[in-house]
């Protein structure tokens, strides 16, 4: 049963991850909204790199570029989540 120990350790790691509470309440109905009556700019992401702190060897964004014009709606969709800019 040499793989039993590894399987038990892997299961423990998975359950530890699943039981973590996020530091941000993404279901909260309060706060977080910015209302601007007059917005005439754009949002620019140029040469953006991103790694998760615990996975520094795996680059999530590499030389990412995105230009969002005023009034434009976009969504960034990944394997496990999404992010909407309105």
C-alpha positions as CSV (number, residue, x, y, z in Angstrom):
1,X,0.0,0.0,0.0
2,X,2.7,2.5,-0.8
3,X,0.3,4.9,-2.5
4,X,-2.1,4.9,0.5
5,X,-0.1,7.5,2.4
6,X,0.2,9.8,-0.6
7,X,-3.5,9.5,-1.3
8,X,-4.4,10.3,2.4
9,X,-2.1,13.3,2.4
10,X,-3.6,14.5,-0.9
11,X,-7.1,14.1,0.4
12,X,-6.2,16.0,3.6
13,X,-4.8,18.9,1.5
14,X,-7.9,19.0,-0.7
15,X,-10.2,19.1,2.4
16,X,-8.0,21.8,4.0
17,X,-8.4,23.9,0.8
18,X,-12.1,23.4,0.6
19,X,-12.6,24.4,4.2
20,X,-10.8,27.7,3.9
21,X,-12.9,30.9,4.3
22,X,-12.1,33.6,1.8
23,X,-10.9,37.0,3.1
24,X,-13.4,38.7,0.9
25,X,-17.2,38.1,1.1
26,X,-18.2,37.8,-2.5
27,X,-21.8,37.4,-1.6
28,X,-22.1,40.6,0.4
29,X,-24.7,43.1,-0.9
30,X,-23.0,46.1,0.8
31,X,-20.0,48.2,-0.4
32,X,-17.8,47.7,-3.3
33,X,-19.8,49.7,-5.9
34,X,-18.5,52.9,-7.3
35,X,-21.0,55.1,-9.0
36,X,-19.6,57.7,-11.4
37,X,-22.0,60.1,-13.2
38,X,-19.3,61.3,-15.6
39,X,-16.6,59.0,-16.7
40,X,-14.8,59.8,-19.9
41,X,-11.7,57.7,-19.7
42,X,-10.5,54.3,-20.4
43,X,-8.9,51.4,-18.5
44,X,-5.5,50.2,-19.9
45,X,-3.6,47.1,-18.8
46,X,-0.2,47.0,-20.5
47,X,2.5,44.4,-19.9
48,X,0.7,42.9,-16.8
49,X,2.2,39.8,-15.2
50,X,0.5,37.9,-12.4
51,X,1.5,34.9,-10.3
52,X,-0.3,33.5,-7.2
53,X,2.0,33.8,-4.2
54,X,1.9,30.1,-3.5
55,X,2.5,29.1,-7.2
56,X,5.3,31.5,-8.2
57,X,6.5,29.2,-10.9
58,X,3.2,29.3,-12.7
59,X,2.5,32.6,-14.5
60,X,-1.3,33.2,-14.8
61,X,-0.9,36.4,-16.9
62,X,2.1,37.0,-19.0
63,X,2.5,40.3,-20.9
64,X,-1.3,40.8,-20.7
65,X,-2.6,43.8,-22.6
66,X,-6.2,45.0,-22.6
67,X,-7.7,48.4,-23.5
68,X,-11.3,49.1,-22.3
69,X,-13.0,52.2,-23.7
70,X,-15.6,54.2,-21.7
71,X,-19.0,52.5,-21.9
72,X,-17.6,49.2,-23.2
73,X,-18.4,46.0,-21.3
74,X,-16.0,43.1,-21.1
75,X,-15.6,39.8,-19.2
76,X,-12.5,37.9,-18.4
77,X,-13.3,34.2,-18.2
78,X,-10.9,31.5,-17.0
79,X,-11.0,27.8,-16.2
80,X,-12.5,28.3,-12.7
81,X,-13.8,31.9,-12.5
82,X,-14.8,35.1,-14.3
83,X,-14.5,38.8,-13.8
84,X,-16.8,41.4,-15.4
85,X,-15.9,45.0,-16.0
86,X,-18.9,47.3,-16.8
